[in-house]
Amino acid sequence: MTNLYPLKFSPILKERVWGGNRLLKEYGKNAKEGSKIGESWELSGVQGDISLVANGFLEGNNLEEIIEVYMGDLVGEEIFEKFGREFPLLIKLIDANDDLSIQVHPPDDIAKERHHAYGKTEMWYVLEADDDAKIYTGFKREMTKEFYIESLEKGNIAEILNIEKPEPGDVFFIPSGRVHAICKGVMLTEIQQTSDITYRIWDWNRNGLDGKPRELHTELAVDAIDYNTYESYKTKAEPELNRTVNIIDCKYFTTNIIELDQAIIKDYSLIDSFVIYICVHGSAMLEWEDKSMNLVKGETVLIPALMKGIGIRPAPAARILEVYIRENFEK
C-alpha cells in the first residue's frame, strides 16, 4: 500500500496538580481556559490513550487501527514483528508549572514481572526554562539502598539528588532506574518507551487534584532504583547548521537534531523504521511527491516507514528532533 503519508495526531491533554497554561497559550493546544494542563501526549499507543489521526483520509482512525492495517509499511517490518499493533514510543510535551514528584521508572524486567508491561527509559529536550528552574537527576554522592531509605524516612530525599540548571536546548537522558524530577518553570518534550508506569517516591507533602495526598510507591521503588553515581547527567547537544547530528542512541530509540536555514532532503532508504519529527523551534514545510505539510513549533508528525524520501524546507529557520528505532535493536 503506497497511499500512506505523514501523519499528525490530536493531542491528548492531561490535567496535573503541577500543570499550567503554557501548552494552551504558547503551543496552541486546545485546552479549557483555567485548566492545569501538565502534559500533552502528542503520539501515544498507551492503552486507554491511543492517539487519533488528525489529518488526511485516515483522520479519526486511531494509531493501533492503522498499524493493524499497514503493519511494517507504517512502523517497519522488524518493529512490527516485535511490537505488533502497539506503537513502541510515547511523545509528550510537559509544562511544569510546579515541581513534579521525585520518581523512578522500572526497567523492563521488573515492569514485565510486576505489571506485564515495558519499563520506561526516556529523554528530555528542554524547550523553555525559567532562570531559577532546576532538574533533579541521579544521585550527587555515593549511594546505598540503606542510606537512600534513611534519607526518605527523614524527608530529605531531595538533598541527596544531583541538581542541574536546565537551559533551552539541554538534553537529559533518563534510563530506567534513575531517580529524577522536573521542577517548576521547565517546559520540555519527552521521548520515552510506551509505558505509563511511574513509582512516586516523594511528592512534597501536597495533595492531588482531588484534594487527597497522592499515592507513594515507596516499596516498589526500592528495587527499581539505580544507586550508582555518574560523572555527568547531561547530554551534549550541539546542532550543526543543515546537518543531522545524533544526540541519543539507545536500544529503545535514536534521536537526532536537525538545525535548518535551507532546504534539505532526508533519505531513509537505509532504515526500516517509522520516523518522528518534533519541531522544537521555528517552522518548516515537509515535502514529498507533489504534496506538502506545514510543521510548526510544538507539533509532532509521524513519517511512515515506507516513505524513504522527505524534503524539509525551513520557513525561514527550524530546529527539529528526528526520532526512530535503529535496526538490529535488542529483541
Secondary structure, DSSP 4 states (H G I P E B T S, - for coil): ------B-B--EEEEEEEEESHHHHTT-----TT--EEEEEEE-EETTEE-BB-SSTTTT-BHHHHHHHHTHHHH-HHHHHHHTTS-SEEEEEEEESSPPPEEE---HHHHHHHHSS----EEEEEEEE-TT--EEEEESS---HHHHHHHHHHT-GGGGEEEE---TT-EEEE-TT--EEE-TTEEEEEEEES----EEEE-TT-B-TTSSBPPP-HHHHHTT------S--SB-----BTSEEEEEE-SS-EEEEEEESS-EEEE-TT--S-EEEEEEEEEEEEEETTEEEEEETT-EEEE-TT--EEEEEEEEEEEEEEEE--TT---
